[in-house]
Amino acid sequence: MLLSEIYQGLGEDSFVDLLKSVSMGKLKTFQLYDRMKVRLHLPKLNSETLRRAAPKLWQRIATEEEFASDLGQAVLVSHLDMIRAVLDFLEVPHEDGFFAKDADVASYLKEGWEQRAYDEFKDKHPKAALIFYLNHLGWELQKEFHLFKPSN
């Protein structure tokens, strides 16, 4: 499965919510702001221009996997506090939300981990970002990945 298929599987409304959750400050902190401005084809990058560009970006997501990856990175760095909390909850070893190079992290993901993590954090973090991260984590670590959609 491609990362772009995760966006599509979660739907356009979720995609728009993800765009709304991108933090310009975090993009600047992680030196992604200028790169994202170029990748998004926006002369000016802020919350308003990102929101207005959503329909065009939604169309691009289906055909540009590298763009899907870059956008995923922007979303994830905007929610590092959530990522750290989820990984701590799942007892997955990490270094401030990032994995060590040779870490076997997949072995920590026991059956039903997505729903357990979702139930724990759904009222503490933006739902679209949480669901995207849970899917991204599964996509990144599991050999047999299936799109996760919460049961409630």
QUIGI-V384035 format. One line per field, one symbol per residue. ss: DSSP state (~ for helix, > for strand, _ for the rest). Layout:
ss = ???
This chain:
ss = __~~~~~~~~_~~~~~~~~~___~~~~~~___~~~~~~~_______~~~~~~_~~~~~~~~___~~~~~~~~~~~~~__~~~~~~~~~~_____>__>______~~~~____~~~~~~~~~_____~~~~~~~~~~~~~~~___________
